């Protein structure tokens, strides 16, 4: 399926739900937990897909805001790994 101008990806194809698949890996990308090949694939995709790049930038900004806040206490039922990453 070829993307059209409406989603900001002029001329970019999203075969087999590529955006959906890569968005599912975005958290691991931000945390630098992907293998080099997958990381390069996401970086290439972000260069060619403005909507996905906007989601990435939003995720990074959200994490930055939460990491700077001392007064936010994550709920006890939040997984330990997530609590650690957001400073709880």
Biopython code that builds the backbone (N, CA, C, O; Angstrom):
import numpy as np
from Bio.PDB.StructureBuilder import StructureBuilder

atoms = [
    (1, "UNK", "N", (0.837, -1.163, 0.000)),
    (1, "UNK", "CA", (0.000, 0.000, 0.000)),
    (1, "UNK", "C", (0.889, 1.235, 0.000)),
    (1, "UNK", "O", (1.809, 1.335, 0.812)),
    (2, "UNK", "N", (0.632, 2.153, -0.879)),
    (2, "UNK", "CA", (1.430, 3.361, -0.990)),
    (2, "UNK", "C", (0.780, 4.485, -0.206)),
    (2, "UNK", "O", (-0.423, 4.722, -0.319)),
    (3, "UNK", "N", (1.584, 5.175, 0.589)),
    (3, "UNK", "CA", (1.071, 6.285, 1.385)),
    (3, "UNK", "C", (0.780, 7.469, 0.478)),
    (3, "UNK", "O", (1.380, 7.609, -0.587)),
    (4, "UNK", "N", (-0.135, 8.311, 0.902)),
    (4, "UNK", "CA", (-0.443, 9.495, 0.124)),
    (4, "UNK", "C", (-0.058, 10.750, 0.891)),
    (4, "UNK", "O", (0.483, 10.673, 1.994)),
    (5, "UNK", "N", (-0.336, 11.894, 0.305)),
    (5, "UNK", "CA", (0.036, 13.167, 0.911)),
    (5, "UNK", "C", (-0.678, 13.439, 2.221)),
    (5, "UNK", "O", (-0.182, 14.229, 3.025)),
    (6, "UNK", "N", (-1.815, 12.821, 2.466)),
    (6, "UNK", "CA", (-2.589, 13.113, 3.664)),
    (6, "UNK", "C", (-1.869, 12.773, 4.956)),
    (6, "UNK", "O", (-2.123, 13.403, 5.983)),
    (7, "UNK", "N", (-0.977, 11.794, 4.932)),
    (7, "UNK", "CA", (-0.317, 11.418, 6.178)),
    (7, "UNK", "C", (1.120, 11.918, 6.269)),
    (7, "UNK", "O", (1.836, 11.544, 7.197)),
    (8, "UNK", "N", (1.554, 12.741, 5.344)),
    (8, "UNK", "CA", (2.884, 13.324, 5.416)),
    (8, "UNK", "C", (3.985, 12.426, 4.902)),
    (8, "UNK", "O", (5.158, 12.770, 5.049)),
    (9, "UNK", "N", (3.667, 11.305, 4.315)),
    (9, "UNK", "CA", (4.670, 10.359, 3.856)),
    (9, "UNK", "C", (4.668, 10.252, 2.331)),
    (9, "UNK", "O", (4.655, 9.144, 1.795)),
    (10, "UNK", "N", (4.681, 11.346, 1.650)),
    (10, "UNK", "CA", (4.614, 11.357, 0.190)),
    (10, "UNK", "C", (5.664, 10.415, -0.402)),
    (10, "UNK", "O", (6.858, 10.543, -0.129)),
    (11, "UNK", "N", (5.205, 9.488, -1.201)),
    (11, "UNK", "CA", (6.099, 8.577, -1.892)),
    (11, "UNK", "C", (6.673, 7.472, -1.027)),
    (11, "UNK", "O", (7.465, 6.667, -1.515)),
    (12, "UNK", "N", (6.307, 7.410, 0.209)),
    (12, "UNK", "CA", (6.837, 6.396, 1.132)),
    (12, "UNK", "C", (5.837, 5.260, 1.240)),
    (12, "UNK", "O", (4.636, 5.498, 1.371)),
    (13, "UNK", "N", (6.312, 4.051, 1.187)),
    (13, "UNK", "CA", (5.400, 2.913, 1.270)),
    (13, "UNK", "C", (5.387, 2.339, 2.678)),
    (13, "UNK", "O", (6.391, 2.375, 3.390)),
    (14, "UNK", "N", (4.261, 1.823, 3.056)),
    (14, "UNK", "CA", (4.089, 1.189, 4.358)),
    (14, "UNK", "C", (3.595, -0.226, 4.119)),
    (14, "UNK", "O", (2.446, -0.561, 4.403)),
    (15, "UNK", "N", (4.477, -1.035, 3.597)),
    (15, "UNK", "CA", (4.147, -2.414, 3.292)),
    (15, "UNK", "C", (3.951, -3.207, 4.584)),
    (15, "UNK", "O", (4.726, -3.072, 5.531)),
    (16, "UNK", "N", (2.929, -4.016, 4.608)),
    (16, "UNK", "CA", (2.675, -4.929, 5.726)),
    (16, "UNK", "C", (2.637, -4.224, 7.085)),
    (16, "UNK", "O", (3.121, -4.761, 8.081)),
    (17, "UNK", "N", (2.075, -3.050, 7.119)),
    (17, "UNK", "CA", (1.943, -2.346, 8.401)),
    (17, "UNK", "C", (3.264, -1.940, 8.992)),
    (17, "UNK", "O", (3.439, -2.010, 10.209)),
    (18, "UNK", "N", (4.205, -1.516, 8.166)),
    (18, "UNK", "CA", (5.538, -1.176, 8.645)),
    (18, "UNK", "C", (5.515, -0.151, 9.780)),
    (18, "UNK", "O", (6.222, -0.316, 10.774)),
    (19, "UNK", "N", (4.720, 0.892, 9.644)),
    (19, "UNK", "CA", (4.660, 1.906, 10.710)),
    (19, "UNK", "C", (4.205, 1.283, 12.023)),
    (19, "UNK", "O", (4.803, 1.526, 13.071)),
    (20, "UNK", "N", (3.162, 0.489, 11.965)),
    (20, "UNK", "CA", (2.638, -0.133, 13.186)),
    (20, "UNK", "C", (3.703, -1.020, 13.823)),
    (20, "UNK", "O", (3.900, -0.983, 15.038)),
    (21, "UNK", "N", (4.378, -1.803, 13.018)),
    (21, "UNK", "CA", (5.439, -2.681, 13.538)),
    (21, "UNK", "C", (6.549, -1.866, 14.194)),
    (21, "UNK", "O", (6.983, -2.178, 15.303)),
    (22, "UNK", "N", (7.003, -0.826, 13.509)),
    (22, "UNK", "CA", (8.123, -0.047, 14.026)),
    (22, "UNK", "C", (7.728, 0.795, 15.236)),
    (22, "UNK", "O", (8.541, 1.011, 16.134)),
    (23, "UNK", "N", (6.494, 1.265, 15.263)),
    (23, "UNK", "CA", (6.042, 2.005, 16.431)),
    (23, "UNK", "C", (6.058, 1.116, 17.674)),
    (23, "UNK", "O", (6.290, 1.593, 18.785)),
    (24, "UNK", "N", (5.812, -0.173, 17.479)),
    (24, "UNK", "CA", (5.864, -1.115, 18.584)),
    (24, "UNK", "C", (7.262, -1.309, 19.139)),
    (24, "UNK", "O", (7.426, -1.818, 20.248)),
    (25, "UNK", "N", (8.266, -0.910, 18.382)),
    (25, "UNK", "CA", (9.660, -1.034, 18.815)),
    (25, "UNK", "C", (10.238, 0.296, 19.294)),
    (25, "UNK", "O", (11.400, 0.367, 19.692)),
    (26, "UNK", "N", (9.420, 1.346, 19.254)),
    (26, "UNK", "CA", (9.930, 2.681, 19.524)),
    (26, "UNK", "C", (10.475, 2.843, 20.940)),
    (26, "UNK", "O", (11.504, 3.494, 21.122)),
    (27, "UNK", "N", (9.829, 2.282, 21.930)),
    (27, "UNK", "CA", (10.310, 2.396, 23.301)),
    (27, "UNK", "C", (11.700, 1.765, 23.440)),
    (27, "UNK", "O", (12.596, 2.335, 24.063)),
    (28, "UNK", "N", (11.860, 0.580, 22.849)),
    (28, "UNK", "CA", (13.175, -0.070, 22.881)),
    (28, "UNK", "C", (14.212, 0.751, 22.116)),
    (28, "UNK", "O", (15.385, 0.771, 22.489)),
    (29, "UNK", "N", (13.785, 1.425, 21.052)),
    (29, "UNK", "CA", (14.681, 2.291, 20.288)),
    (29, "UNK", "C", (15.170, 3.441, 21.168)),
    (29, "UNK", "O", (16.369, 3.716, 21.229)),
    (30, "UNK", "N", (14.249, 4.103, 21.839)),
    (30, "UNK", "CA", (14.600, 5.230, 22.705)),
    (30, "UNK", "C", (15.528, 4.768, 23.828)),
    (30, "UNK", "O", (16.442, 5.493, 24.219)),
    (31, "UNK", "N", (15.295, 3.574, 24.342)),
    (31, "UNK", "CA", (16.111, 3.024, 25.425)),
    (31, "UNK", "C", (17.397, 2.370, 24.923)),
    (31, "UNK", "O", (18.167, 1.824, 25.713)),
    (32, "UNK", "N", (17.630, 2.427, 23.603)),
    (32, "UNK", "CA", (18.824, 1.849, 22.964)),
    (32, "UNK", "C", (18.971, 0.366, 23.274)),
    (32, "UNK", "O", (20.062, -0.109, 23.588)),
    (33, "UNK", "N", (17.852, -0.367, 23.182)),
    (33, "UNK", "CA", (17.847, -1.789, 23.488)),
    (33, "UNK", "C", (17.661, -2.659, 22.239)),
    (33, "UNK", "O", (17.416, -3.859, 22.352)),
    (34, "UNK", "N", (17.776, -2.063, 21.065)),
    (34, "UNK", "CA", (17.593, -2.828, 19.825)),
    (34, "UNK", "C", (18.932, -3.262, 19.253)),
    (34, "UNK", "O", (19.968, -2.653, 19.518)),
    (35, "UNK", "N", (18.889, -4.323, 18.467)),
    (35, "UNK", "CA", (20.094, -4.738, 17.767)),
    (35, "UNK", "C", (20.409, -3.677, 16.703)),
    (35, "UNK", "O", (19.509, -2.953, 16.276)),
    (36, "UNK", "N", (21.667, -3.576, 16.274)),
    (36, "UNK", "CA", (22.059, -2.517, 15.338)),
    (36, "UNK", "C", (21.251, -2.491, 14.035)),
    (36, "UNK", "O", (20.964, -1.413, 13.516)),
    (37, "UNK", "N", (20.889, -3.638, 13.512)),
    (37, "UNK", "CA", (20.121, -3.684, 12.273)),
    (37, "UNK", "C", (18.729, -3.096, 12.425)),
    (37, "UNK", "O", (18.266, -2.340, 11.571)),
    (38, "UNK", "N", (18.068, -3.449, 13.520)),
    (38, "UNK", "CA", (16.724, -2.920, 13.769)),
    (38, "UNK", "C", (16.794, -1.429, 14.058)),
    (38, "UNK", "O", (15.940, -0.662, 13.612)),
    (39, "UNK", "N", (17.805, -1.024, 14.799)),
    (39, "UNK", "CA", (17.976, 0.397, 15.098)),
    (39, "UNK", "C", (18.170, 1.189, 13.803)),
    (39, "UNK", "O", (17.565, 2.247, 13.629)),
    (40, "UNK", "N", (19.000, 0.689, 12.905)),
    (40, "UNK", "CA", (19.230, 1.371, 11.630)),
    (40, "UNK", "C", (17.949, 1.424, 10.798)),
    (40, "UNK", "O", (17.685, 2.413, 10.115)),
    (41, "UNK", "N", (17.165, 0.366, 10.862)),
    (41, "UNK", "CA", (15.894, 0.329, 10.122)),
    (41, "UNK", "C", (14.939, 1.411, 10.639)),
    (41, "UNK", "O", (14.296, 2.105, 9.852)),
    (42, "UNK", "N", (14.854, 1.546, 11.948)),
    (42, "UNK", "CA", (14.000, 2.587, 12.506)),
    (42, "UNK", "C", (14.513, 3.976, 12.144)),
    (42, "UNK", "O", (13.726, 4.848, 11.776)),
    (43, "UNK", "N", (15.821, 4.192, 12.243)),
    (43, "UNK", "CA", (16.382, 5.497, 11.906)),
    (43, "UNK", "C", (16.082, 5.862, 10.460)),
    (43, "UNK", "O", (15.737, 7.006, 10.165)),
    (44, "UNK", "N", (16.209, 4.907, 9.569)),
    (44, "UNK", "CA", (15.893, 5.141, 8.164)),
    (44, "UNK", "C", (14.417, 5.474, 7.998)),
    (44, "UNK", "O", (14.055, 6.381, 7.249)),
    (45, "UNK", "N", (13.575, 4.735, 8.699)),
    (45, "UNK", "CA", (12.132, 4.970, 8.613)),
    (45, "UNK", "C", (11.790, 6.372, 9.114)),
    (45, "UNK", "O", (11.000, 7.074, 8.483)),
    (46, "UNK", "N", (12.371, 6.786, 10.235)),
    (46, "UNK", "CA", (12.078, 8.097, 10.795)),
    (46, "UNK", "C", (12.480, 9.216, 9.832)),
    (46, "UNK", "O", (11.825, 10.258, 9.788)),
    (47, "UNK", "N", (13.539, 9.011, 9.071)),
    (47, "UNK", "CA", (13.987, 10.014, 8.102)),
    (47, "UNK", "C", (12.991, 10.179, 6.963)),
    (47, "UNK", "O", (12.938, 11.233, 6.328)),
    (48, "UNK", "N", (12.206, 9.145, 6.705)),
    (48, "UNK", "CA", (11.298, 9.148, 5.562)),
    (48, "UNK", "C", (9.825, 9.194, 5.932)),
    (48, "UNK", "O", (8.972, 9.198, 5.043)),
    (49, "UNK", "N", (9.504, 9.230, 7.217)),
    (49, "UNK", "CA", (8.111, 9.191, 7.642)),
    (49, "UNK", "C", (7.867, 10.244, 8.732)),
    (49, "UNK", "O", (8.023, 9.957, 9.919)),
    (50, "UNK", "N", (7.489, 11.450, 8.330)),
    (50, "UNK", "CA", (7.272, 12.512, 9.317)),
    (50, "UNK", "C", (6.298, 12.161, 10.441)),
    (50, "UNK", "O", (6.555, 12.554, 11.578)),
    (51, "UNK", "N", (5.193, 11.444, 10.196)),
    (51, "UNK", "CA", (4.314, 11.111, 11.315)),
    (51, "UNK", "C", (4.999, 10.236, 12.375)),
    (51, "UNK", "O", (4.804, 10.453, 13.571)),
    (52, "UNK", "N", (5.784, 9.270, 11.955)),
    (52, "UNK", "CA", (6.491, 8.424, 12.923)),
    (52, "UNK", "C", (7.560, 9.232, 13.659)),
    (52, "UNK", "O", (7.784, 9.030, 14.853)),
    (53, "UNK", "N", (8.212, 10.135, 12.953)),
    (53, "UNK", "CA", (9.202, 10.997, 13.597)),
    (53, "UNK", "C", (8.542, 11.877, 14.647)),
    (53, "UNK", "O", (9.116, 12.103, 15.712)),
    (54, "UNK", "N", (7.359, 12.369, 14.368)),
    (54, "UNK", "CA", (6.636, 13.180, 15.351)),
    (54, "UNK", "C", (6.295, 12.366, 16.596)),
    (54, "UNK", "O", (6.379, 12.877, 17.713)),
    (55, "UNK", "N", (5.911, 11.105, 16.412)),
    (55, "UNK", "CA", (5.615, 10.243, 17.563)),
    (55, "UNK", "C", (6.889, 10.025, 18.371)),
    (55, "UNK", "O", (6.854, 10.074, 19.600)),
    (56, "UNK", "N", (8.006, 9.786, 17.701)),
    (56, "UNK", "CA", (9.284, 9.600, 18.384)),
    (56, "UNK", "C", (9.651, 10.842, 19.192)),
    (56, "UNK", "O", (10.044, 10.735, 20.354)),
    (57, "UNK", "N", (9.526, 12.005, 18.587)),
    (57, "UNK", "CA", (9.857, 13.246, 19.284)),
    (57, "UNK", "C", (8.945, 13.469, 20.480)),
    (57, "UNK", "O", (9.392, 13.949, 21.522)),
    (58, "UNK", "N", (7.680, 13.127, 20.339)),
    (58, "UNK", "CA", (6.731, 13.250, 21.440)),
    (58, "UNK", "C", (7.089, 12.305, 22.584)),
    (58, "UNK", "O", (7.046, 12.691, 23.752)),
    (59, "UNK", "N", (7.441, 11.073, 22.245)),
    (59, "UNK", "CA", (7.843, 10.105, 23.264)),
    (59, "UNK", "C", (9.069, 10.600, 24.020)),
    (59, "UNK", "O", (9.105, 10.548, 25.249)),
    (60, "UNK", "N", (10.067, 11.076, 23.295)),
    (60, "UNK", "CA", (11.285, 11.584, 23.946)),
    (60, "UNK", "C", (10.973, 12.763, 24.859)),
    (60, "UNK", "O", (11.495, 12.844, 25.971)),
    (61, "UNK", "N", (10.132, 13.671, 24.398)),
    (61, "UNK", "CA", (9.772, 14.841, 25.195)),
    (61, "UNK", "C", (9.021, 14.420, 26.459)),
    (61, "UNK", "O", (9.275, 14.949, 27.541)),
    (62, "UNK", "N", (8.104, 13.478, 26.321)),
    (62, "UNK", "CA", (7.351, 12.981, 27.469)),
    (62, "UNK", "C", (8.290, 12.365, 28.501)),
    (62, "UNK", "O", (8.163, 12.635, 29.695)),
    (63, "UNK", "N", (9.220, 11.549, 28.052)),
    (63, "UNK", "CA", (10.178, 10.930, 28.963)),
    (63, "UNK", "C", (11.041, 11.981, 29.641)),
    (63, "UNK", "O", (11.330, 11.875, 30.832)),
    (64, "UNK", "N", (11.453, 12.992, 28.891)),
    (64, "UNK", "CA", (12.262, 14.073, 29.447)),
    (64, "UNK", "C", (11.502, 14.809, 30.553)),
    (64, "UNK", "O", (12.061, 15.104, 31.610)),
    (65, "UNK", "N", (10.246, 15.098, 30.306)),
    (65, "UNK", "CA", (9.428, 15.791, 31.306)),
    (65, "UNK", "C", (9.311, 14.958, 32.579)),
    (65, "UNK", "O", (9.483, 15.478, 33.682)),
    (66, "UNK", "N", (9.023, 13.676, 32.432)),
    (66, "UNK", "CA", (8.851, 12.824, 33.611)),
    (66, "UNK", "C", (10.165, 12.614, 34.352)),
    (66, "UNK", "O", (10.163, 12.497, 35.577)),
    (67, "UNK", "N", (11.264, 12.565, 33.651)),
    (67, "UNK", "CA", (12.555, 12.370, 34.316)),
    (67, "UNK", "C", (12.970, 13.589, 35.124)),
    (67, "UNK", "O", (13.720, 13.459, 36.091)),
    (68, "UNK", "N", (12.499, 14.768, 34.746)),
    (68, "UNK", "CA", (12.845, 15.998, 35.462)),
    (68, "UNK", "C", (11.952, 16.254, 36.664)),
    (68, "UNK", "O", (12.283, 17.093, 37.503)),
    (69, "UNK", "N", (10.854, 15.571, 36.766)),
    (69, "UNK", "CA", (9.889, 15.830, 37.844)),
    (69, "UNK", "C", (10.229, 14.991, 39.071)),
    (69, "UNK", "O", (10.275, 13.762, 39.009)),
    (70, "UNK", "N", (10.462, 15.668, 40.172)),
    (70, "UNK", "CA", (10.748, 14.982, 41.434)),
    (70, "UNK", "C", (9.488, 14.630, 42.199)),
    (70, "UNK", "O", (9.503, 13.741, 43.050)),
    (71, "UNK", "N", (8.388, 15.327, 41.898)),
    (71, "UNK", "CA", (7.180, 15.164, 42.681)),
    (71, "UNK", "C", (6.250, 14.074, 42.160)),
    (71, "UNK", "O", (5.196, 13.830, 42.748)),
    (72, "UNK", "N", (6.627, 13.418, 41.065)),
    (72, "UNK", "CA", (5.782, 12.360, 40.509)),
    (72, "UNK", "C", (6.227, 11.024, 41.085)),
    (72, "UNK", "O", (7.376, 10.615, 40.922)),
    (73, "UNK", "N", (5.318, 10.360, 41.750)),
    (73, "UNK", "CA", (5.610, 9.054, 42.340)),
    (73, "UNK", "C", (4.800, 8.011, 41.584)),
    (73, "UNK", "O", (3.570, 8.030, 41.625)),
    (74, "UNK", "N", (5.487, 7.093, 40.889)),
    (74, "UNK", "CA", (4.759, 6.063, 40.145)),
    (74, "UNK", "C", (3.962, 5.159, 41.079)),
    (74, "UNK", "O", (4.403, 4.894, 42.198)),
    (75, "UNK", "N", (2.813, 4.686, 40.649)),
    (75, "UNK", "CA", (2.024, 3.782, 41.491)),
    (75, "UNK", "C", (2.775, 2.493, 41.782)),
    (75, "UNK", "O", (3.594, 2.039, 40.983)),
    (76, "UNK", "N", (2.487, 1.918, 42.926)),
    (76, "UNK", "CA", (3.167, 0.696, 43.352)),
    (76, "UNK", "C", (2.965, -0.475, 42.400)),
    (76, "UNK", "O", (3.835, -1.339, 42.294)),
    (77, "UNK", "N", (1.827, -0.515, 41.705)),
    (77, "UNK", "CA", (1.553, -1.655, 40.827)),
    (77, "UNK", "C", (2.222, -1.527, 39.459)),
    (77, "UNK", "O", (2.062, -2.411, 38.618)),
    (78, "UNK", "N", (2.961, -0.455, 39.222)),
    (78, "UNK", "CA", (3.701, -0.289, 37.980)),
    (78, "UNK", "C", (4.928, -1.193, 38.027)),
    (78, "UNK", "O", (5.571, -1.304, 39.071)),
    (79, "UNK", "N", (5.255, -1.825, 36.933)),
    (79, "UNK", "CA", (6.366, -2.778, 36.944)),
    (79, "UNK", "C", (7.664, -2.110, 37.397)),
    (79, "UNK", "O", (7.877, -0.921, 37.159)),
    (80, "UNK", "N", (8.508, -2.871, 38.038)),
    (80, "UNK", "CA", (9.772, -2.370, 38.563)),
    (80, "UNK", "C", (10.657, -1.756, 37.496)),
    (80, "UNK", "O", (11.303, -0.736, 37.735)),
    (81, "UNK", "N", (10.692, -2.362, 36.327)),
    (81, "UNK", "CA", (11.524, -1.855, 35.240)),
    (81, "UNK", "C", (11.049, -0.472, 34.787)),
    (81, "UNK", "O", (11.859, 0.424, 34.548)),
    (82, "UNK", "N", (9.748, -0.312, 34.674)),
    (82, "UNK", "CA", (9.206, 0.979, 34.267)),
    (82, "UNK", "C", (9.447, 2.011, 35.354)),
    (82, "UNK", "O", (9.838, 3.141, 35.059)),
    (83, "UNK", "N", (9.216, 1.635, 36.620)),
    (83, "UNK", "CA", (9.440, 2.560, 37.727)),
    (83, "UNK", "C", (10.882, 3.047, 37.725)),
    (83, "UNK", "O", (11.137, 4.233, 37.932)),
    (84, "UNK", "N", (11.821, 2.142, 37.495)),
    (84, "UNK", "CA", (13.229, 2.493, 37.475)),
    (84, "UNK", "C", (13.543, 3.493, 36.356)),
    (84, "UNK", "O", (14.299, 4.441, 36.567)),
    (85, "UNK", "N", (12.969, 3.285, 35.178)),
    (85, "UNK", "CA", (13.237, 4.150, 34.032)),
    (85, "UNK", "C", (12.674, 5.542, 34.206)),
    (85, "UNK", "O", (13.223, 6.499, 33.660)),
    (86, "UNK", "N", (11.602, 5.680, 34.948)),
    (86, "UNK", "CA", (11.030, 7.010, 35.139)),
    (86, "UNK", "C", (11.431, 7.613, 36.480)),
    (86, "UNK", "O", (10.922, 8.658, 36.884)),
    (87, "UNK", "N", (12.339, 6.947, 37.150)),
    (87, "UNK", "CA", (12.901, 7.515, 38.367)),
    (87, "UNK", "C", (12.114, 7.314, 39.630)),
    (87, "UNK", "O", (12.207, 8.127, 40.550)),
    (88, "UNK", "N", (11.344, 6.256, 39.701)),
    (88, "UNK", "CA", (10.516, 6.027, 40.895)),
    (88, "UNK", "C", (11.057, 5.023, 41.749)),
    (88, "UNK", "O", (10.475, 4.720, 42.791)),
]
sb = StructureBuilder()
sb.init_structure("model")
sb.init_model(0)
sb.init_chain("A")
sb.init_seg("    ")
for serial, (resi, resn, name, xyz) in enumerate(atoms, 1):
    if name == "N":
        sb.init_residue(resn, " ", resi, " ")
    sb.init_atom(name, np.array(xyz, "f"), 0.0, 1.0, " ", f" {name:<3s}", serial, name[0])
structure = sb.get_structure()
